[in-house]
Amino acid sequence: MKELNIIKVGGSIVNNEERLTTFIKNFLKVSTPKIIVHGGGSSASELCRKLDIPIKMKDGRRITDKPSLDVAVMVYAGLINKTIVARLQGHSCNAIGLSGADLNIIPAKIRSGTEIDYGFVGDITPEDINTYFITRLLDEQVVPVFPAITHNKKGQLLNTNADTIASSLAIALGDKYSVNLTYCFEKNGVLRDIEDENSWIKHINHEEYIQLKDQGIIHEGMIPKLDTAFGALQKNVQQVHIKHVKNLSNQIGTTLTL
């Protein structure tokens, strides 16, 4: 079975010129076929502050009202997405930026059944992802670049956690490819001590993850990231790594196992 690399890159990378340059350089070394999924929460938050739009978070997840959804679409599917595509094209890497609404690739449903009203936030069922068009693009050696924007098939765009999109794509494409899923950000991996860059943990299994979460070592935004990562492993995704952007093409980072 052909190998597929799905790489999720965080907002702290894509809104920093030096880090983005490092990411692009190392991404080009990754074997094809490959997919990028990106966030942009820090850029969206910055624009919200400039526009005096309140930023609301709960357990590392963004609560999205109409004004903040407009910001998310502009930042994620617009500026950041097209910047990444242009940078790839600048290195003769053929790429296309697609939101979940384009070609109906990633439909979602507005989150419901929770105590918290997350607003215009979409939840994905991997089986609903339109893998046909993705595989056609990959067959043509095109790199799809997905922002954290989906849609509900009724004309409404939705903000969806980029980690969730990456995990869902990995699961959906797992019957066609041997999928390696990598979460790429500005740390060396999952850290025991957030103040110590050298405290990264080489391996974490699911039982250890629960223990580290109970101890408060893993907290806030890292929790939904690891929840989606272990969810992918439970659905036959081959490998999941969390690593620094500079280590994208080597073995340094945190490896997750069941």
N, C-alpha and C positions, 0 to 999 in steps of 0.2 A: 504494500500500500504506500502511495506517495506521501512524503512528509509535508506538513503545512505548518508554518510558523505564524502564530497570531500574537502580536505585540501590542500591549496597551501601554500608552505613555501618558504620564500625568500632566496636569496643568502647570505644575511648578517647572516642568521641562519646556513645554511648548511656548510659554510666555517669557522665556529667558533666552536671549540670543546665543549666548555662549553654550548653554546646555542643549539648545535645539541643534546647534551646529554639531556638537558631539554626538547627539542622538542620530542625526542623519548620516554622519560618517560611519557610525557603527552599524546602523540599520542596513546600509548598503552592503555590508559584509555578510549579512545573514542570507542563507540560501533561500531561493525561491521554490515554490510559491510562498507568498507572505502577505499578511494583512496588518494594517495599523488601525487601532482604535484609540482615540484620544479624548481626554477631558479638556478642562479649561476653567475649572472652578475658581481658581485664584484670579484669573482675568475677568471672569464674570462678576466676581465679588468686587473687584476694583472699579468696574464700570457702574455697578449698582451704587457704590458709595459716591461716585461722582454725580450720579443722577438722584441721589437721596432716596434710593429704593432700599427698604429694610432687608437685611440678610437674615434668613431664618434657617437654623439647622437643628436636627435632632438625631443623636447617635451617629454622627458623621454623615448623615444624609440631608440633602437640601430640600426644604419646603418651597415649592414653586407656585407663586401666585401669577396672575397674568402679566404684570410688569416685569417680574424677574424671568418669566418664560421668554418674553420678547428679547431680553438681554441675552439669555442663554442661546437662543436661536442665532442672533446676530454674531455673538462671539464664537460659539462652537462651530456651527455649520457655515459661518461666513469667514471671518478674519482668520481664525486659527486653522480651519480645515484647508482653506485655499492657500494659506502660507506654506503649510506642510507639502501640499501637492506641488506648488511652484518650486519649492526647494528640491524635491525629488526630481522634478523635470529638469532642473538645473544640472543634475548629475546623470542625465539620460536614463533615469528610472521612470518608466511610463506609469503614471498613477492617475486615479480618478477619485474625487471626493464625492461621497454619497451619504446623505442622511437616510434614516430608516424609511422615510416617505418615498424616496426615489426608487422607482421600479417596485414599490411595495416590498422592499427587501426585509425591513424589520418592523412589522406591525406590533402594536402593544395595546394594553388595556390600562385605563386610568386606575391607579392603585385604589383598592377599596378593602373593606373588612378590617381596618386597623383603627386603633384608638385615636391616632393622629391623622388629621387631614393633610396629606402631603401636597394637595393641589394638583397641578398639571404634571404629574409624575407618572411615567408609564412603566408597567411591569411586562416582561417578555416571557412568552412560552417558546422555548427553542424550536419546537416542532413547527411553529408558525413561520419561521424564518425562510425566506425565499432563496434557498441555496442554489437554485438553477442558474440565476444570473451571476451569482458570486463565482461559481465554478467556471462559467463561460469566460469571465474576466481573467480568472487565474490561468485558465488554459491559454489565454492570449498573452500571458506574462505581464498582465496589468496588476498593479498594486492598488487594491481598494483601500480608501482611507475613510473611516467612519467616525463622525462626531457623536456626542452623547445626545442625539436627537432622534426620536422615533415618531410614530403617528398611530392614530387609533382607527384608521380606515374610514373615518367619518369626517375628514377634513380638519382634524385637530392635531397639531404638533404637540409632542410631549417631551419633557426632560427625562432622560433615563440615565441612571448611573453607568458611567463608561466601563467600570469593572464588570458590571452585569452584562453589558453588551458584549464585551470580550469573551466572557465565560459562556454566554449563550451561543455566540458564533462558534466557539470551540466545540460545544456539545452538538450543535446542529450539523457541523461539517465532519464530525467524528466518524460517520459511517462511510465517508468518501476518502478521508485522509487520516494519516497518523499525525495527530495534532499536538504540537508543543505550544503551550500558552505561557507567555512571559509578561509579568507586570513590571514595568520599567519606571523608576523614579529617581530621586536625588540622594537616596541612601544606599548603603551597600547591601541591604537586605532587611529582614525583620530584626530590629535591635532590641537587646535586653535593656539597654539604657539609652534613651533617646538623645542624651548628651554625649554619648560615646560612639563615634562612628565605627570603632573597631569591635563593638559588642554584637555584631551581626551573628545570627544563628544559622548554622550551615544546613541543618535539617530539622523539620518540624512535621510530626505526624498529627493526625486529627486529635488523638487523646492529649498530646502535649499542647496542642492549640487551646483546647478547652481549659487546661490547667493554667496556661500563660494568661488567658483572658480573665480567669477567676482571680488571678494574682494582680491584675491591673497592669501587667507588663505589655500586653497587647490591648489597645483601647482606641476609642474615637474612630477616626477614619480607616484605621487598619482593620477593624472588625468586619465591615461589609466587604472589604477587599478579600480577606481570607475566607469569609463565608462563601463568596462566589467561587473562589479558587478551589476549595474543597468540594463544592457542588459540582465543579467540572470534573474533578478526579473521580467522583462517584458515578459519573456518566461516561466513563471510559476514555476521557482525555488522557493522553499518554504521559505527559510531563507538565508540571507547573513550577515556574521559577519566579522569584521576586528579586530584582537586582538593580544596581546602579546603572544609569545610562551609559557610563563609560565601560561597563562590563557586559554589555549586551551580547557581544560576539564571543565571550569566553565563559568559563564555568564558575566564576565567582558570584556568589549570591546565596539566597535561601532557597532550598529545594523542598517542596511540599509533597508528602506521601500520605496515604491513608493509614 
